[in-house]
Amino acid sequence: MITTVKTFLTNCLNLAKDKKAWLALVAGLLLTFSYAPFEAWPLTFACLALAIYTTQTTKPKPQYGKLASKRATKYGFIFGLGWFGAGISWVHVSIATFGGMPLIASILLMVLLCAYLAIYPALAFMFATRFASGPNSYGLLLLSGFAITEYLRGVVMTGFPWLSFGYTQTDSPLNQLAPVIGEFGLTLVCIAIGFALYRLLFTRDFKAAVASLVALALLFGITHYTRTNSYSNKTISTLLVQGNIKQHLRFDPSEFWTTMSKYQDMTRPHWDADLIVWPEAAVPEIEALADSYLAGLDSAASFNNTALITGIVDYQRDTKAIFNTLIVVGNKEHDDEHGHYQYLGKNRYQKHQLLPIGEFVPFEDILRPIAPLFDLPMSSFSRGDKVQNNLRANGLNILPAICYEIAFADLVRGNYHNDSDILFTVSNDAWFGASHGPHQHMQIARMRALELQRPLIRVTNNGISGVYDPISQTQVSMPQFEADTLKVNVKLIQGDSIYSQYGNLPVWIVVVLMGVVGIAISNKR
């Protein structure tokens, strides 16, 4: 035991003296400033170049193979710790504020989460270094390796695809590529530019930089000649209602009527909008018990020839299933004289991608008794179908996503149709306070709009609520942490983007080709 502790302390001391370890950590930490709300997107390439440098032995020349891959794994893991440690630090806000755990325990939980996520970049660097034989094969295998590990990060244990590199380019000139290659493709573009920058700065290799410029020029050319989206001749007026209900009051039964009345009162002066939207679970009462309230909303919306979409919790007594749901009241079609809301009607959306711990608890019999974090209100939701119909509201086809789901590009695209008019997402980011989490969440939603080339309407409990136009790339939003309404005209868009039709398939074809070529080059030497 004493020997083990002594070895551990010695390793820690050696690591503290390792300059490259510090460089890898700093590269990961600085990457946070590439995302919203900071949006210093060029920093992405510098951080990636620095991360690649730390994983490479450059003297007397780069080394590859099994021994070198151990070094790459270590520094890739340290880079990942910095990347996620700073990037998702907002998760700790919810754990510390609502989790009911001691500070040391909550910090340990965050360290474990970040360490788990750091495994993925470590594996990508390990794979490239292990099987490469030179810089050319290394670059190709690094791109293939990151494609695989980023995909796995988005699906293993329900997935956590937050903070992919492509999101840093939401407001950069590279965002023009999103309708063709999506955020997934943009992530690989970032890695390619980072690798070219590494070769340029640390090995004085200008060929990699030229190759990257040529590839980018080709991509931009494809994007220019394949752009088929344009404004239609239709504009709608939309009202977003942000109630700013305190998190500890949202599911307090004594506050249900106060919350429901507040949303109703905030909406009343604006029934003339074509579409009215409320946030996730804006109606806190269980749907089956809110029938008279919903019937009143339905009548008011129908009388004013509009439709209202709201989040609500649906507890179905027969099956004991609980769904995080979006429903529509009021007009469904333009020619409806009266809308008729019906409980369990087909015009609804049930959340599919549930948030671990927040909406379902794995191994709940073991975890729930440990701490309030594992026994939060409304943490036993059932999963809706993966593919569901668009919502119909006042003649519009609304593509919905609830909260965390917007980060899953394949899920959102899977419910897209060529007649989808609007990308609509709701959330409640009150869990994360004044952190950068809500800003990242909005950035992710805007990337989905760029990919699908549909206007985005996002309404939340306390912000960020707003509307984003992917053609003009303009955003109109209301302040966070205020009860407010936003009425804005939304231009509808026609046509299908390349990404909406084919998803990540073209990118995966290129990834497979790069992997095959990379392995072939390695085997020749």
Summary of the structure (lengths in Angstrom):
residues: 525
radius of gyration: 24.6
end to end distance: 45.8
largest distance: 80.8
contacts: 1827
relative contact order: 0.12
helix: 54%
strand: 16%
